[in-house]
C-alpha cells in the first residue's frame, strides 16, 4: 500500500513537471523525459549551451545537476534542489536567462 507521503510526492512531481514542460514549450527550450521518469533534462544538447539534469529524489524533490558534455555518465556536483513550485519558477527563470546569454550567439553589438 502506498503511503500518504509517497502519494503527495507523486502529485508534487506531476505539478512541477507540468510547470517545467509548459514553460519550456512557451519559451522554445528543449526538454526530454516523461513525468513518470526519475530523470528529466532541460536545455540544449548543443555543446555551447547549457543543459540541466533533474533527478527525482526520495519521492519529494528534484536535484539539479549540470549535464556536462565531456563527462558522460557522471553527474556534476548538485547545484540546486527543487522542493516546490516556487523553486521551479526560480530555476526556470535562471534557465531562460542562460539561454539568452549563451556563449556562441552572434554579437548584437556588431553592425552588418
C-alpha positions in Angstrom: 0.0 0.0 0.0 1.3 3.4 -0.9 1.9 5.9 1.9 0.4 9.3 2.1 3.9 10.8 1.7 4.5 8.8 -1.4 1.2 9.9 -3.0 1.9 13.6 -2.1 5.3 13.2 -3.7 3.7 11.9 -6.9 1.3 14.8 -7.1 4.1 17.3 -6.3 6.3 15.8 -9.1 3.5 15.9 -11.6 2.7 19.6 -10.8 6.4 20.5 -11.1 6.8 18.5 -14.3 3.8 20.3 -15.8 5.3 23.7 -14.9 8.6 22.8 -16.5 7.1 21.5 -19.7 4.7 24.4 -20.2 7.5 26.9 -19.6 9.9 25.1 -21.8 7.3 24.8 -24.7 6.4 28.5 -24.3 10.0 29.7 -24.4 11.3 27.2 -27.0 13.6 25.5 -24.6 14.3 21.8 -25.3 13.4 19.2 -22.6 13.2 15.5 -22.6 11.8 13.0 -20.1 8.4 11.9 -19.1 6.5 12.8 -15.9 6.9 9.3 -14.6 10.7 9.2 -15.3 13.2 9.7 -12.5 15.4 11.9 -14.8 14.4 15.0 -16.8 16.7 17.1 -19.0 16.1 20.8 -19.8 18.3 22.9 -22.0 20.2 22.4 -25.2 22.2 19.4 -26.4 24.4 21.9 -28.3 28.0 21.9 -26.8 28.0 25.7 -26.4 24.7 25.9 -24.5 23.8 24.7 -21.0 21.7 21.7 -20.2 20.5 20.6 -16.8 19.7 17.1 -15.5 16.9 16.9 -12.9 16.7 13.8 -10.8 13.7 13.0 -8.7 14.9 12.1 -5.2 13.3 10.5 -2.2 9.7 11.0 -3.6 9.8 14.7 -2.7 12.2 16.8 -4.8 14.3 17.2 -7.9 18.1 17.6 -7.5 19.6 19.7 -10.3 22.9 18.9 -12.0 24.7 20.4 -14.9 24.7 17.9 -17.8 28.4 18.0 -18.7 29.2 17.0 -22.3 32.7 15.8 -21.6 31.8 13.8 -18.5 29.3 11.3 -20.0 27.8 9.1 -17.4 28.9 11.2 -14.5 26.9 13.7 -12.6 28.3 17.1 -11.7 28.1 18.2 -8.1 24.5 19.0 -7.3 23.8 22.7 -8.0 20.3 23.0 -6.7 17.2 21.4 -5.3 13.6 22.0 -6.4 11.3 21.3 -3.4 8.2 23.1 -4.6 6.7 25.1 -7.4 8.3 28.4 -6.2 11.7 26.7 -6.5 10.8 25.6 -10.1 9.9 29.2 -11.0 13.3 30.5 -9.8 15.1 27.7 -11.7 13.2 28.2 -14.9 13.9 31.9 -14.9 17.6 31.1 -14.5 17.4 28.7 -17.4 15.8 31.3 -19.6 18.4 33.9 -18.6 21.2 31.5 -19.5 19.5 30.7 -22.8 19.6 34.5 -23.6 23.4 34.8 -23.0 24.8 31.5 -24.3 28.4 31.5 -25.4 28.3 31.2 -29.2 25.5 33.6 -30.1 26.1 36.4 -32.6 27.5 39.6 -31.3 24.5 42.0 -31.0 26.9 45.0 -31.0 28.4 44.3 -34.4 26.9 46.1 -37.4 26.3 44.2 -40.5 
